């Protein structure tokens, strides 16, 4: 589930919310109680790289290049 950032137009309070994509956006500010929350645009937490594979900053060591290792094994068996 993605984390969305919101800012209240009334009191300028910033907050984050873990929401499903299909959930309706939040409107009520948890700080002041006004119906003035606006969803903010922010950078995504992952990056796409290569031929449909993705790598994140959380991988390390040998796990970082799993796609390369599997293609070598499949070409060796042919």
Secondary structure, 3 states (H helix, E strand, C coil): CEEEEEEECCCCCEEEEEECCCCCCCCECCCCCCECEEECCCCCCCEECCCCCEECCCCCHHHHHHHHHHHHHHHHHC
